[in-house]
Amino acid sequence: MWIPPLLVLPLIIYNIAVFGLFGLTTASWDSPVFTIAMVSGAAWSLTMGDLLVLLALGLLFFEVIRATRTGTGSIMDHGFSTVVFVVYLVEFLVVPAAATSLFFICMAMSFVDLVAGFSVSIRSARRDVNLG
C-alpha cells in the first residue's frame, strides 16, 4: 500500500492554518501554546511554530526510515517527495504568507528528505550490482 510523503502534512497544516479554517496570521505561529517555569527561574514557552517543527522532525525521521526500502514503490516515493519539495519551494518564493522562517525550516526538512531518499537508493543500488 502506497503512503504519500509524510512531510506533506506540515505543508497542509501550515496552509490550512494561514489560509483556511483557523484564520491565523504568520505572527500567530509565535503565540505560546504553554509556558513552563523552569527550576532556574526562566520561563520556557512552546509556540505553535515550535509544535509544527517538532511534528515535521518526527515525520522526517519516519521518511528517512522509509527511504531505506527498495523496490518499485521507492521510485514513486522519490518522485512524490520531489513534488512536495517543489511545492514548498514555489510557495516559499511566491506566497507572501509562506515567507517565514518556520516555513523555510519545513522546506529544508523536505529537501533533506529528498536528498536522503536519493542517497540511500543510490547507495543500496551500488551494493546490488554484482560483478563477476
Backbone as a chain_set.jsonl record, in Angstrom:
{"seq": "MWIPPLLVLPLIIYNIAVFGLFGLTTASWDSPVFTIAMVSGAAWSLTMGDLLVLLALGLLFFEVIRATRTGTGSIMDHGFSTVVFVVYLVEFLVVPAAATSLFFICMAMSFVDLVAGFSVSIRSARRDVNLG", "coords": {"N": [[0.832, -1.181, 0.0], [0.599, 2.15, -0.909], [1.936, 5.015, 0.625], [1.626, 8.461, 0.948], [4.241, 11.031, 0.79], [5.267, 11.878, 4.014], [5.972, 14.413, 4.85], [4.298, 16.141, 3.633], [2.258, 16.71, 5.305], [2.967, 18.802, 7.298], [3.026, 20.917, 5.46], [0.379, 21.011, 4.543], [-0.942, 21.521, 6.984], [0.161, 24.035, 7.647], [-0.787, 25.602, 5.498], [-3.577, 25.321, 5.791], [-3.89, 26.479, 8.299], [-2.998, 29.135, 7.912], [-4.351, 30.075, 5.619], [-6.899, 29.069, 5.735], [-9.115, 27.392, 7.703], [-8.415, 28.154, 10.396], [-7.652, 30.794, 10.305], [-5.317, 32.07, 11.038], [-2.58, 34.364, 11.327], [0.71, 34.975, 9.976], [2.14, 35.802, 12.163], [0.845, 34.553, 14.223], [1.98, 32.099, 14.62], [3.941, 32.49, 16.442], [2.718, 32.637, 18.86], [2.43, 31.536, 22.198], [1.829, 28.149, 23.163], [1.93, 26.896, 25.59], [3.48, 27.721, 28.731], [6.225, 27.006, 30.776], [7.5, 27.197, 34.019], [10.831, 27.106, 34.767], [13.306, 25.381, 36.794], [15.49, 27.002, 37.06], [14.417, 29.459, 37.144], [13.803, 30.71, 34.829], [11.43, 31.201, 32.179], [9.998, 28.915, 30.032], [8.684, 28.735, 26.86], [6.524, 27.098, 24.623], [5.79, 27.39, 21.304], [3.254, 27.676, 18.703], [4.504, 27.431, 16.223], [6.834, 26.077, 16.981], [5.722, 23.614, 17.67], [4.86, 22.739, 15.162], [7.322, 22.445, 13.863], [8.433, 20.411, 15.466], [6.644, 18.334, 14.861], [7.219, 18.054, 12.12], [9.908, 17.255, 12.275], [9.66, 14.743, 13.528], [8.21, 13.423, 11.528], [10.091, 13.54, 9.492], [12.015, 11.778, 10.466], [10.66, 9.3, 10.189], [10.381, 9.332, 7.428], [13.029, 9.114, 6.547], [13.6, 6.554, 7.453], [11.76, 5.174, 5.861], [12.984, 5.597, 3.433], [14.897, 3.689, 3.201], [13.8, 1.453, 2.142], [13.621, -0.795, -0.607], [12.735, -1.231, -4.036], [10.048, -1.009, -6.481], [8.172, 0.754, -5.516], [9.631, 2.609, -4.097], [10.651, 4.298, -5.995], [8.433, 5.758, -6.796], [7.95, 7.028, -4.346], [10.211, 8.704, -4.192], [9.723, 10.352, -6.358], [7.31, 11.64, -5.603], [8.202, 12.865, -3.272], [9.913, 14.689, -4.376], [8.061, 16.312, -5.713], [6.673, 17.342, -3.482], [8.739, 18.846, -2.274], [9.188, 20.732, -4.326], [6.728, 22.069, -4.335], [6.812, 23.211, -1.767], [9.05, 24.937, -2.209], [8.209, 26.631, -4.345], [5.96, 27.799, -3.187], [7.19, 29.097, -1.031], [8.727, 31.007, -2.376], [6.817, 32.484, -3.803], [4.409, 33.017, -2.411], [3.41, 35.397, -0.112], [2.655, 34.902, 2.602], [4.003, 32.612, 3.168], [6.612, 33.208, 3.438], [8.324, 32.805, 5.774], [10.443, 32.01, 8.591], [9.698, 29.649, 9.823], [8.291, 28.269, 7.782], [10.396, 28.036, 5.971], [12.162, 26.345, 7.381], [10.65, 23.996, 7.473], [10.578, 23.52, 4.747], [13.298, 23.071, 4.303], [13.579, 20.674, 5.702], [12.059, 19.047, 4.06], [13.697, 19.069, 1.829], [15.956, 17.754, 2.869], [14.795, 15.248, 3.252], [14.314, 14.58, 0.571], [16.956, 14.496, -0.541], [18.125, 12.577, 1.139], [16.566, 10.334, 0.547], [17.202, 9.84, -2.192], [19.965, 9.475, -1.921], [20.204, 7.221, -0.245], [18.958, 5.331, -1.87], [20.67, 5.278, -4.116], [23.002, 4.445, -2.903], [22.261, 1.874, -1.955], [21.691, 0.695, -4.393], [24.2, 0.505, -5.545], [25.315, -1.501, -3.984], [23.827, -3.638, -4.823], [24.756, -4.263, -7.314], [26.401, -6.777, -8.927], [29.51, -7.909, -9.773], [31.069, -10.142, -11.884]], "CA": [[0.0, 0.0, 0.0], [1.41, 3.351, -1.032], [1.681, 6.098, 1.579], [2.235, 9.689, 0.41], [5.317, 11.573, 1.629], [4.719, 12.36, 5.277], [6.245, 15.836, 5.039], [3.227, 16.946, 3.06], [1.373, 17.096, 6.421], [3.226, 20.175, 7.77], [2.636, 21.845, 4.399], [-1.078, 21.123, 4.583], [-1.308, 22.175, 8.243], [0.523, 25.446, 7.538], [-1.698, 26.266, 4.57], [-4.91, 25.383, 6.394], [-3.864, 27.435, 9.408], [-2.813, 30.518, 7.468], [-5.301, 30.482, 4.582], [-8.184, 28.404, 5.783], [-10.017, 27.251, 8.841], [-8.054, 28.815, 11.65], [-7.531, 32.223, 10.075], [-4.139, 32.595, 11.714], [-1.64, 35.131, 10.522], [2.051, 34.421, 10.149], [2.569, 36.137, 13.528], [0.187, 33.651, 15.168], [2.845, 30.948, 14.888], [4.781, 32.841, 17.584], [1.935, 32.662, 20.099], [2.766, 30.361, 23.017], [0.818, 27.149, 23.47], [2.011, 26.85, 27.044], [4.735, 28.195, 29.318], [6.612, 26.258, 31.973], [8.526, 27.833, 34.843], [11.939, 26.174, 34.961], [13.949, 25.436, 38.105], [16.419, 28.124, 37.024], [13.666, 30.705, 37.259], [13.44, 31.152, 33.484], [10.159, 30.69, 31.66], [10.148, 28.284, 28.724], [7.419, 28.717, 26.13], [6.432, 26.323, 23.396], [4.88, 28.11, 20.417], [2.601, 26.905, 17.639], [5.536, 27.142, 15.231], [7.689, 25.023, 17.535], [4.988, 22.349, 17.555], [4.888, 22.322, 13.761], [8.679, 21.97, 13.591], [8.559, 19.109, 16.127], [5.897, 17.38, 14.043], [7.976, 17.831, 10.888], [11.098, 16.467, 12.621], [9.226, 13.367, 13.73], [7.868, 12.864, 10.229], [11.348, 13.376, 8.758], [12.605, 10.543, 10.962], [9.99, 8.178, 9.54], [10.675, 9.394, 5.997], [14.375, 8.574, 6.338], [13.463, 5.102, 7.603], [11.075, 4.687, 4.662], [13.888, 5.706, 2.293], [15.764, 2.506, 3.138], [13.12, 0.386, 1.407], [13.97, -0.895, -2.017], [11.641, -1.736, -4.856], [9.46, -0.052, -7.417], [7.448, 1.768, -4.753], [10.553, 3.66, -3.652], [10.786, 5.264, -7.092], [7.274, 6.657, -6.666], [8.184, 7.845, -3.15], [11.166, 9.761, -4.535], [9.047, 11.298, -7.256], [6.373, 12.468, -4.849], [8.992, 13.711, -2.371], [10.374, 15.797, -5.211], [6.905, 17.191, -5.918], [6.42, 18.044, -2.213], [9.763, 19.873, -2.116], [8.954, 21.793, -5.316], [5.586, 22.853, -3.848], [7.363, 24.05, -0.692], [9.924, 25.963, -2.762], [7.418, 27.609, -5.1], [5.137, 28.558, -2.239], [8.091, 29.972, -0.274], [9.168, 32.11, -3.228], [5.732, 33.233, -4.442], [3.316, 33.374, -1.495], [3.934, 36.223, 0.979], [2.407, 34.303, 3.915], [4.915, 31.486, 3.346], [7.972, 33.724, 3.557], [8.666, 32.839, 7.194], [11.479, 31.059, 8.993], [9.022, 28.384, 10.08], [8.052, 27.602, 6.504], [11.702, 27.712, 5.408], [12.686, 25.169, 8.086], [9.889, 22.842, 6.974], [11.048, 23.292, 3.385], [14.627, 22.471, 4.42], [13.38, 19.271, 6.082], [11.602, 18.368, 2.856], [14.888, 18.907, 0.999], [16.748, 16.68, 3.489], [14.09, 14.014, 2.911], [14.549, 14.323, -0.846], [18.352, 14.117, -0.742], [18.354, 11.317, 1.853], [15.93, 9.265, -0.214], [18.003, 9.528, -3.364], [21.274, 8.988, -1.482], [20.053, 5.844, 0.236], [18.664, 4.481, -3.026], [21.89, 5.14, -4.915], [23.936, 3.631, -2.114], [21.811, 0.474, -1.954], [21.797, 0.196, -5.765], [25.602, 0.14, -5.741], [25.535, -2.784, -3.329], [23.12, -4.68, -5.556], [25.469, -4.582, -8.537], [27.35, -7.881, -8.743], [30.457, -8.046, -10.878], [31.756, -11.432, -11.9]], "C": [[0.878, 1.247, 0.0], [0.959, 4.399, -0.025], [2.345, 7.35, 1.02], [3.365, 10.172, 1.32], [4.732, 12.237, 2.88], [4.932, 13.861, 5.479], [5.268, 16.739, 4.293], [2.283, 17.42, 4.177], [1.685, 18.48, 6.986], [2.847, 21.233, 6.737], [1.132, 22.084, 4.415], [-1.528, 21.869, 5.838], [-1.014, 23.671, 8.174], [-0.476, 26.188, 6.654], [-3.116, 26.363, 5.124], [-4.939, 26.439, 7.491], [-3.808, 28.875, 8.926], [-3.907, 30.97, 6.501], [-6.714, 29.967, 4.79], [-8.912, 28.512, 7.091], [-9.679, 28.121, 10.041], [-7.904, 30.316, 11.509], [-6.356, 32.855, 10.8], [-3.363, 33.489, 10.768], [-0.273, 34.502, 10.721], [2.585, 34.72, 11.543], [1.952, 35.197, 14.561], [1.035, 32.437, 15.492], [3.759, 31.212, 16.079], [4.017, 32.861, 18.901], [2.194, 31.391, 20.9], [1.559, 29.45, 23.229], [0.749, 26.969, 24.978], [3.387, 27.34, 27.476], [4.982, 27.424, 30.604], [7.694, 27.038, 32.703], [9.601, 26.787, 35.149], [12.525, 26.347, 36.367], [14.884, 26.634, 38.184], [15.725, 29.466, 37.207], [13.244, 31.261, 35.906], [12.092, 30.548, 33.099], [10.404, 30.15, 30.256], [8.785, 28.184, 28.073], [7.543, 27.852, 24.883], [5.383, 27.001, 22.523], [4.24, 27.164, 19.404], [3.614, 26.513, 16.566], [6.479, 26.048, 15.691], [7.018, 23.668, 17.422], [4.997, 21.838, 16.118], [6.27, 21.799, 13.379], [8.912, 20.607, 14.239], [7.825, 18.02, 15.349], [6.691, 17.036, 12.79], [9.241, 17.014, 11.155], [10.75, 15.0, 12.835], [8.892, 12.691, 12.417], [9.109, 12.646, 9.367], [12.051, 12.094, 9.18], [11.982, 9.336, 10.256], [10.233, 8.168, 8.028], [12.059, 8.826, 5.698], [14.352, 7.056, 6.495], [12.795, 4.51, 6.365], [11.988, 4.712, 3.447], [14.773, 4.477, 2.149], [15.1, 1.344, 2.418], [13.586, 0.385, -0.042], [12.77, -1.474, -2.762], [11.073, -0.647, -5.735], [8.683, 1.046, -6.694], [8.343, 2.901, -4.3], [10.76, 4.705, -4.739], [9.631, 6.258, -7.048], [7.445, 7.571, -5.452], [9.135, 8.993, -3.449], [10.532, 10.807, -5.428], [8.101, 12.22, -6.506], [7.087, 13.341, -3.818], [9.547, 14.912, -3.121], [9.253, 16.803, -5.44], [6.62, 18.003, -4.652], [7.454, 19.147, -2.006], [9.543, 21.03, -3.088], [7.775, 22.669, -4.89], [6.034, 23.761, -2.709], [8.147, 25.218, -1.28], [9.14, 27.044, -3.497], [6.575, 28.454, -4.156], [5.997, 29.53, -1.431], [8.485, 31.202, -1.089], [8.046, 33.018, -3.688], [4.695, 33.757, -3.456], [3.874, 34.178, -0.315], [3.749, 35.592, 2.362], [3.328, 33.122, 4.196], [6.367, 31.931, 3.498], [8.34, 33.921, 5.031], [9.769, 31.836, 7.477], [10.88, 29.682, 9.252], [8.81, 27.609, 8.789], [9.369, 27.185, 5.864], [12.296, 26.465, 6.064], [11.956, 23.912, 7.634], [10.315, 22.503, 5.545], [12.427, 22.637, 3.405], [14.524, 20.996, 4.827], [12.9, 18.457, 4.886], [12.779, 18.125, 1.911], [15.78, 17.798, 1.547], [16.111, 15.327, 3.185], [14.371, 13.624, 1.467], [15.965, 13.812, -1.079], [18.657, 12.781, -0.054], [17.751, 10.148, 1.084], [16.744, 8.86, -1.426], [19.359, 8.946, -2.964], [21.207, 7.542, -1.023], [19.79, 4.907, -0.933], [19.897, 4.241, -3.885], [22.886, 4.241, -4.199], [23.533, 2.158, -2.128], [21.873, -0.119, -3.358], [23.232, -0.214, -6.084], [25.903, -1.217, -5.13], [24.896, -3.927, -4.1], [23.818, -5.081, -6.843], [26.508, -5.653, -8.234], [28.235, -7.971, -9.985], [31.078, -9.433, -10.799], [30.801, -12.524, -11.956]], "O": [[1.791, 1.374, 0.816], [-0.235, 4.641, 0.154], [3.519, 7.306, 0.653], [3.443, 9.773, 2.482], [3.815, 13.055, 2.795], [4.166, 14.508, 6.194], [5.401, 17.962, 4.322], [1.586, 18.422, 4.012], [0.764, 19.28, 7.149], [2.399, 22.322, 7.096], [0.672, 23.221, 4.313], [-2.391, 22.744, 5.768], [-1.837, 24.486, 8.59], [-0.953, 27.266, 7.01], [-3.783, 27.382, 4.943], [-5.898, 27.203, 7.6], [-4.494, 29.74, 9.469], [-4.344, 32.119, 6.555], [-7.634, 30.388, 4.089], [-9.281, 29.602, 7.528], [-10.558, 28.749, 10.63], [-8.018, 31.041, 12.497], [-6.392, 34.038, 11.139], [-3.484, 33.374, 9.548], [-0.114, 33.598, 11.541], [3.408, 33.962, 12.056], [2.485, 35.06, 15.663], [0.837, 31.805, 16.53], [4.295, 30.274, 16.668], [4.615, 33.081, 19.955], [2.179, 30.292, 20.345], [0.436, 29.907, 23.442], [-0.33, 26.898, 25.566], [4.331, 27.368, 26.686], [4.076, 27.217, 31.411], [8.673, 27.482, 32.103], [9.318, 25.729, 35.712], [12.263, 27.345, 37.038], [15.055, 27.219, 39.254], [16.38, 30.489, 37.401], [12.423, 32.176, 35.837], [11.679, 29.517, 33.632], [10.95, 30.845, 29.4], [7.847, 27.627, 28.644], [8.556, 27.886, 24.185], [4.236, 27.171, 22.934], [4.638, 26.007, 19.272], [3.583, 25.392, 16.06], [6.88, 25.191, 14.903], [7.675, 22.674, 17.111], [5.127, 20.636, 15.886], [6.378, 20.813, 12.649], [9.526, 19.734, 13.626], [8.334, 16.909, 15.2], [6.822, 15.864, 12.437], [9.608, 16.167, 10.34], [11.469, 14.115, 12.373], [9.239, 11.53, 12.204], [9.175, 11.685, 8.601], [12.623, 11.397, 8.342], [12.697, 8.454, 9.78], [10.284, 7.099, 7.419], [12.239, 8.129, 4.699], [15.02, 6.349, 5.742], [13.215, 3.462, 5.874], [11.794, 3.927, 2.518], [15.342, 4.249, 1.082], [15.759, 0.351, 2.111], [13.9, 1.427, -0.616], [11.908, -2.123, -2.171], [11.55, 0.488, -5.736], [8.553, 2.154, -7.215], [7.882, 4.03, -4.133], [11.015, 5.872, -4.439], [9.828, 7.457, -7.239], [7.121, 8.757, -5.52], [8.906, 10.122, -3.017], [10.776, 12.003, -5.273], [8.086, 13.429, -6.736], [6.625, 14.443, -3.519], [9.641, 16.012, -2.576], [9.475, 18.011, -5.367], [6.356, 19.203, -4.727], [7.103, 20.258, -1.61], [9.697, 22.191, -2.708], [7.82, 23.887, -5.066], [5.683, 24.941, -2.679], [7.931, 26.366, -0.892], [9.378, 28.235, -3.295], [6.487, 29.672, -4.307], [5.583, 30.661, -1.176], [8.567, 32.307, -0.554], [8.277, 34.2, -3.941], [4.156, 34.845, -3.657], [4.734, 33.677, 0.41], [4.623, 35.742, 3.217], [3.427, 32.676, 5.339], [7.254, 31.095, 3.67], [8.626, 35.032, 5.477], [9.999, 30.918, 6.69], [11.495, 28.665, 8.932], [9.119, 26.419, 8.719], [9.46, 26.106, 5.278], [12.871, 25.62, 5.378], [12.582, 22.871, 7.432], [10.399, 21.33, 5.181], [12.695, 21.74, 2.605], [15.297, 20.166, 4.35], [13.295, 17.303, 4.721], [12.845, 17.081, 1.262], [16.303, 16.989, 0.781], [16.818, 14.363, 2.892], [14.638, 12.457, 1.179], [16.151, 12.795, -1.748], [19.372, 11.948, -0.611], [18.367, 9.087, 0.984], [16.956, 7.671, -1.666], [19.845, 8.017, -3.608], [22.063, 6.732, -1.378], [20.339, 3.806, -0.982], [20.138, 3.119, -4.33], [23.528, 3.388, -4.811], [24.387, 1.287, -2.296], [22.086, -1.323, -3.503], [23.452, -1.179, -6.816], [26.665, -1.999, -5.697], [25.37, -5.061, -4.038], [23.509, -6.128, -7.411], [27.385, -5.461, -7.391], [27.742, -8.096, -11.106], [31.561, -9.839, -9.742], [31.196, -13.689, -11.977]]}, "num_chains": 1, "name": "protein.A"}
